[in-house]
Amino acid sequence: MKTALTLGLAAVLGLSLAACSTAPEKTAAPAVAEKPAALKDAALAAAVKTALDADPTLKGFDIAVTGKGEDVKLDGSVATGQDMAQAGMIAEKVKGVRYVDNNLMPKN
């Protein structure tokens, strides 16, 4: 009986020490609800495309817009160098755009 009591106490003591020696679980702070980068890039490109399509001179051209971070890239062709410059200036004015890589090609 004394042996059983000793073993029981040893088991309880062992479990108590094991519980105390384990580090408490760390829970991560809730992540800030942010859009993944790809969605932000697409949203910026869409905003620039919308601004370009709102311009009556440029809306007839097929201008492709891609975004990466705060940079946008314009690809395609326009009628004149003035149209190319106009597209670049419109893109620069869109909120969130830091740099415009204007690869538009004037046809003349």
Secondary structure, DSSP 8 states (H G I E B T S, - for coil): -HHHHHHHHHHHHHHHHHHHHS--------------HHHHHHHHHHHHHHHHHHSTTTTTS--EEEEETTEEEEEEEESSHHHHHHHHHHHHHSTT--EEEEEEEE--
